[in-house]
């Protein structure tokens, strides 16, 4: 009986390990094939946002030659019913290319293609926020709106347990992990470095990266970029992160509160400025923008996560360097406020503001669109 129990335990353990590693393949074997010449034809990976408003999908199309401009990329289609965007009886959904990036995975002339999704009747899908965002940015172009977004995320094992955490317990309390170095404090740096280089290769304006307060939690920053570019670059940077983590057999979570208890949540703080804010005397315009934001707090909260604030309720509790979701607050160098004015900005009298409310799984098109509507257009 003892032998039988011991065998069952070993078999169960091996089965669990196999399940956790089921998606891992040999990259050395793959390299044999990826080094094959592909001739003059090009692989274009079309990327789009699915019906959840936070998930990404992609598929690859062969082009007869290197695309020199966006117009060289054809409109394509996919099964919208498998992406929560259409009924099975009328499922064709269409991909309209809007931005092209060099592909860091296939390299050469191969490209990544960010797309907007449209229904059979030529109307944008429900989660295609880019179309309206672009129209808003066009109306506000004279304000020269700049954005920088700090994207936080958590690395998970395939069993959805934080990467590097003890399987039957927890790491030590928060404190030594932020911007840390050392194997006992930092988990997953290889993924972060690989992702950083992929962003640079693709031409994304990645500004930096660092380990965050909770172990296995990281952040990268995109920007500053103007108008619609911040949404485009952040979505593609997210795609690159997912693809890199896939190669390592690790899961990326954008959940705003991936672990309950005394652990930090994850956000996507949005740094924002207009031309007037960035010039001498700009503090007056920063304060005016904050006043407008204070009067539209509930409206913004609904736009700052894909579930109209339900996701952020778990994060914006007033603890862990976060504001309380039902109250608006602002302050100089106050990381517990809804909107923060950096100390250097206050000292020099111009610069930008940081809206700390957006969740890690926010749609940057929705976030930047509502900020511009409120502060620039008065809509």
C-alpha positions in Angstrom: 0.0 0.0 0.0 2.8 2.4 0.9 4.5 1.7 -2.5 1.2 2.3 -4.3 0.6 5.6 -2.5 4.2 6.7 -3.2 3.8 5.8 -6.9 0.6 7.7 -7.2 2.2 10.8 -5.6 5.2 10.7 -8.0 2.8 10.2 -10.9 0.7 13.1 -9.8 3.7 15.3 -9.4 5.1 14.4 -12.8 1.7 15.0 -14.4 1.5 18.4 -12.8 5.0 19.4 -14.1 4.1 18.2 -17.6 0.9 20.2 -17.6 2.8 23.3 -16.5 5.4 22.8 -19.3 3.0 21.6 -21.9 3.5 24.7 -24.1 7.3 24.6 -24.1 9.2 23.4 -27.2 12.8 23.4 -28.2 13.9 26.8 -29.6 17.1 25.3 -30.8 15.1 23.1 -33.1 13.0 26.0 -34.3 16.2 28.0 -35.2 17.0 25.4 -37.9 13.9 26.4 -39.8 13.8 30.1 -39.0 17.2 30.4 -40.6 15.9 29.1 -43.9 15.8 31.8 -46.7 12.3 32.9 -47.5 12.9 34.5 -50.9 11.2 37.8 -51.8 7.9 37.0 -50.1 7.2 38.5 -46.7 5.2 37.4 -43.7 2.9 40.1 -42.2 1.5 39.4 -38.7 -1.9 41.2 -38.4 -2.7 42.1 -34.8 -6.1 43.2 -33.4 -8.0 43.7 -30.1 -10.6 41.1 -29.4 -14.1 41.4 -28.0 -12.9 41.4 -24.3 -11.3 44.8 -24.9 -8.1 43.6 -23.3 -7.1 40.5 -25.2 -4.9 40.5 -28.4 -5.2 38.2 -31.4 -3.0 37.7 -34.4 -2.6 35.8 -37.6 0.0 35.8 -40.5 -0.5 36.6 -44.1 2.0 36.2 -46.9 2.7 39.2 -49.1 4.4 39.0 -52.5 7.0 41.6 -51.5 8.1 44.1 -48.9 5.4 46.6 -48.1 6.7 50.1 -48.5 3.7 51.9 -47.1 0.4 51.2 -45.2 -1.5 51.2 -48.5 0.5 48.1 -49.6 -1.2 46.1 -46.9 -4.6 44.6 -47.9 -7.7 44.5 -45.8 -8.1 41.0 -44.4 -10.8 39.1 -42.4 -11.2 36.6 -39.5 -13.8 34.7 -37.6 -15.3 37.3 -35.3 -17.5 34.7 -33.5 -14.3 33.1 -32.1 -13.1 36.4 -30.7 -16.4 37.5 -29.0 -17.1 40.0 -31.8 -19.8 38.4 -34.0 -22.4 35.7 -34.3 -21.5 32.4 -35.9 -24.2 32.9 -38.5 -22.5 36.2 -39.7 -19.0 36.0 -38.4 -16.8 37.7 -41.0 -15.0 40.6 -39.3 -12.5 42.8 -41.2 -9.0 43.9 -40.4 -8.0 47.4 -41.6 -4.2 48.0 -41.2 -3.4 51.3 -39.4 0.2 51.0 -38.4 3.2 48.9 -39.5 6.3 47.8 -37.4 9.4 45.8 -38.1 9.0 42.2 -36.8 11.6 41.3 -34.1 10.7 37.6 -34.2 11.0 36.9 -37.9 13.2 40.0 -38.7 14.2 40.7 -42.3 11.5 42.4 -44.3 8.7 40.8 -42.2 6.4 43.1 -40.4 3.8 43.4 -37.6 0.6 45.1 -38.7 -1.7 46.8 -36.1 -5.3 46.7 -37.3 -8.7 48.2 -36.5 -11.6 45.7 -36.5 -14.8 46.3 -38.4 -18.1 44.4 -38.6 -19.7 43.1 -41.8 -21.7 46.4 -42.1 -18.5 48.4 -42.0 -19.2 49.7 -38.5 -16.3 49.4 -36.0 -16.5 46.6 -33.5 -17.5 47.5 -29.9 -13.9 47.2 -28.7 -12.5 49.2 -31.6 -11.9 52.4 -29.6 -9.1 53.6 -31.9 -11.4 55.0 -34.6 -13.1 57.5 -32.2 -9.8 58.2 -30.4 -8.2 59.2 -33.7 -11.0 61.6 -34.5 -10.6 63.2 -31.0 -6.8 63.5 -31.4 -7.4 65.2 -34.8 -9.7 67.8 -33.3 -7.2 68.5 -30.5 -4.0 68.5 -32.7 -3.3 72.2 -32.1 -2.9 71.4 -28.4 -0.1 69.0 -29.2 -1.1 66.4 -26.6 1.8 64.2 -25.4 1.4 61.0 -23.4 3.6 58.6 -21.6 2.1 55.5 -20.1 3.7 53.4 -17.3 2.5 49.8 -18.0 2.7 47.5 -15.0 2.2 43.8 -15.3 2.8 40.5 -13.4 4.6 37.4 -14.6 2.8 34.1 -13.8 3.6 30.5 -14.1 1.1 28.5 -16.3 -0.7 27.5 -13.1 -1.5 31.2 -12.6 0.8 31.4 -9.6 3.2 34.4 -9.6 6.5 33.5 -11.3 9.2 32.6 -8.8 7.0 32.5 -5.8 7.1 29.5 -3.5 4.4 27.0 -4.6 3.2 26.4 -1.1 3.6 29.8 0.4 4.6 33.4 -0.2 7.8 35.4 -0.6 8.9 37.8 2.1 6.9 41.0 2.6 7.1 43.9 0.1 10.0 46.2 0.5 13.2 44.8 -1.1 11.8 44.1 -4.6 11.3 47.5 -6.2 14.1 48.2 -8.7 16.0 45.3 -7.0 18.9 43.2 -8.1 19.6 39.6 -7.1 18.1 36.2 -7.6 16.3 36.3 -4.2 14.5 39.5 -5.1 14.0 39.6 -8.9 12.1 37.1 -10.9 11.9 37.1 -14.7 14.5 39.6 -15.8 15.3 37.7 -19.0 11.8 38.3 -20.2 12.0 42.0 -19.4 15.4 42.4 -21.3 14.1 40.4 -24.3 10.9 42.5 -24.4 12.9 45.8 -24.1 15.1 44.9 -27.1 12.1 43.8 -29.2 10.4 47.2 -28.6 13.6 49.0 -29.7 13.8 46.8 -32.8 10.2 47.5 -33.7 10.6 51.3 -33.3 8.4 51.6 -30.3 9.3 54.6 -28.1 10.0 52.5 -25.0 11.4 54.8 -22.3 12.5 52.4 -19.6 11.7 49.4 -17.5 12.0 48.4 -13.8 11.0 45.8 -11.3 8.0 46.8 -9.3 7.0 46.6 -5.6 5.4 43.1 -5.7 7.9 40.3 -6.6 7.3 39.1 -10.2 5.7 42.4 -11.0 7.4 44.7 -13.6 6.8 47.9 -15.4 7.8 49.4 -18.8 7.2 52.9 -20.0 6.2 54.0 -23.4 6.4 57.7 -24.6 6.4 60.5 -24.7 4.4 60.3 -28.0 1.8 62.6 -29.5 -1.8 61.8 -30.0 -2.9 58.4 -31.4 0.7 57.0 -31.3 0.7 56.2 -27.6 -2.3 53.8 -28.0 -0.7 52.2 -31.1 2.7 51.7 -29.5 1.3 50.5 -26.2 -0.9 47.8 -27.7 1.9 46.6 -29.9 4.3 46.6 -26.9 1.8 44.5 -25.0 1.7 42.1 -28.0 5.5 41.9 -28.0 5.5 41.2 -24.2 3.0 38.3 -24.7 5.0 36.8 -27.5 8.3 37.0 -25.6 6.8 35.5 -22.5 5.3 32.8 -24.6 8.8 31.8 -25.8 9.8 31.5 -22.1 6.7 29.5 -21.2 5.5 32.3 -18.8 2.1 34.0 -18.6 1.7 37.8 -18.6 -1.1 39.1 -16.3 -2.5 42.6 -16.7 -5.0 42.0 -13.8 -5.1 45.2 -11.7 -5.0 43.2 -8.5 -3.5 39.8 -9.3 -2.9 38.8 -5.6 -5.3 39.5 -2.8 -3.9 40.7 0.5 -1.0 43.0 1.3 0.4 43.1 -2.2 0.5 46.0 -4.7 -1.9 46.1 -7.6 -1.0 47.0 -11.1 -1.8 50.2 -13.0 -1.0 52.1 -16.2 -0.3 55.6 -15.0 -0.9 58.1 -17.8 1.5 61.1 -18.0 -0.1 63.9 -20.0 0.7 67.4 -21.2 -0.2 69.9 -23.8 2.1 72.4 -25.5 0.9 75.1 -23.1 1.7 73.0 -20.1 5.2 72.3 -21.3 6.1 76.0 -21.8 7.0 78.6 -19.2 4.0 79.4 -17.0 2.5 76.0 -17.8 1.6 75.3 -14.2 -1.5 77.4 -14.6 -2.7 75.1 -17.4 -1.8 72.0 -15.4 -3.9 73.2 -12.5 -6.8 74.1 -14.8 -6.7 70.6 -16.3 -6.7 69.0 -12.8 -9.7 71.1 -11.9 -11.5 69.8 -15.0 -10.5 66.2 -14.1 -11.9 66.6 -10.6 -15.3 67.4 -11.9 -15.5 64.4 -14.2 -14.0 61.7 -11.9 -16.8 59.1 -12.3 -16.7 59.5 -16.1 -13.0 58.8 -16.2 -13.2 55.8 -13.8 -15.6 54.1 -16.2 -13.1 54.6 -19.1 -10.0 53.5 -17.1 -10.6 49.8 -17.2 -12.5 47.5 -19.7 -15.2 46.7 -17.2 -16.2 50.3 -16.4 -14.4 50.5 -13.0 -15.2 47.0 -11.7 -11.6 45.9 -12.2 -10.2 49.0 -10.6 -12.4 48.6 -7.5 -10.0 45.9 -6.4 -7.0 48.1 -6.8 -8.1 51.7 -6.0 -8.7 51.1 -2.3 -6.7 53.9 -0.8 -3.8 51.6 0.1 -0.6 50.5 -1.6 0.2 53.9 -3.1 -3.3 54.2 -4.7 -6.2 56.6 -4.3 -9.7 55.6 -3.3 -11.9 54.9 -6.3 -14.9 57.0 -5.3 -12.9 60.2 -4.4 -10.8 62.5 -6.5 -7.6 63.9 -5.1 -4.5 65.6 -6.3 -1.2 66.7 -4.9 2.5 67.5 -5.5 4.6 64.3 -5.3 1.6 62.4 -3.7 1.6 58.8 -5.0 -1.6 58.2 -3.1 -3.5 60.8 -5.1 -5.7 60.4 -8.2 -3.5 62.9 -10.0 0.1 63.7 -9.1 2.2 66.7 -10.0 5.9 65.6 -9.9 8.0 67.7 -7.6 10.3 68.8 -10.4 7.3 70.1 -12.4 6.1 72.1 -9.4 9.5 73.5 -8.9 10.1 74.7 -12.4 6.5 75.8 -13.0 5.7 73.8 -16.1 5.7 70.2 -17.5 3.1 67.5 -17.1 0.6 65.8 -14.8 0.4 62.1 -13.9 -3.1 60.5 -13.8 -2.6 57.4 -11.6 -6.1 56.0 -11.9 -6.0 53.9 -15.1 -5.7 50.2 -14.5 -3.1 47.9 -16.0 -5.6 46.3 -18.3 -7.0 49.6 -19.6 -7.5 50.5 -23.2 -5.0 53.4 -23.8 -7.3 54.7 -26.6 -10.1 55.1 -24.1 -7.8 56.6 -21.5 -6.2 59.2 -23.7 -9.4 60.0 -25.5 -11.3 60.9 -22.4 -8.4 62.9 -21.0 -8.2 65.0 -24.1 -12.0 65.4 -24.3 -12.1 66.7 -20.7 -9.0 68.9 -20.6 -8.7 70.2 -24.1 -12.1 70.0 -25.9 -14.4 70.5 -23.0 -16.6 67.6 -24.2 
